[in-house]
Amino acid sequence: MQEPLVSVIIPAYNHEKFIQETIESIVNQTYQHIELTVIDDGSKDLTYKILQLLQKKFQTRFVRFHIETQENSGTCTTLNKLLSLAQGKYLYLIASDDKARPECIKLETDFLENNTEYALCVGNNEFIDINSQKCYVADSSLSPKSNFEEGDFRNFASYLEYYHQFSFKSNIFGTYKKLFTGNHIPNGYLFRKDIFQKIGMFTTEAPLEDYWLMLQISKYWKIKYLNRILFSYRLHGANTSYQREKMLIMTGKTLKYEINLLLSLPDEELSEDAREVKENLIAQMKNASTR
């Protein structure tokens, strides 16, 4: 019996130093039935030229290896185009500067194949620096440091658990109620493509696209955390998470869009905790109108 097809999708932008490592990490996956699609979103460096060379080198590894470049259109537009090109049952989204561990796609695909009530599966992330060396962080600045000291965070899960104040081993991981207070899903996740038939496509009205995706999934399905390092998340000055003010604005816009969307949805379609969040929002609005 043939393995289900996994579509690895990469929105690439100005990552000439890292894109080859990213693609090689997909080449080296133990899972074989993969197609790889990369869209260069108007990079100003050599990212697309490197992609052209890599396509010639690695195209026989994949069921399909497609690359293209476009004028800069932003992440949401690029992701929607990648989705339209993907032919797999499952999608694996990776940034063009990160790396997947060799066993990542195999483990996450096996889980989703055997647990149909889950729509997304993800593992833990190690931190790496611009030289691909393992590193650590001391605080919310996510500044990489080479030497571990007591109190530092060894991996992304421990960092997220601390700042979101709960254990990833608990049953509230990936629930809508917890995600509504902030995104805590690590990178390197595999998810079902057919969810987009229900949740619609990415939108610039919700500019924090990964947070929007997690909110949509958790409204209807479950999210699974595998407690092992399956991904390498690169820390450098260009990470969006460094740009605190920008992140706050994007989070606010995404939540505003999500609240309006949630209030418009019928209760019977929602997960139990999504209904609870909706009821609390309606109660708050009623209280505010009577003051």
Disulfide bonds with the S-S distance in Angstrom:
none
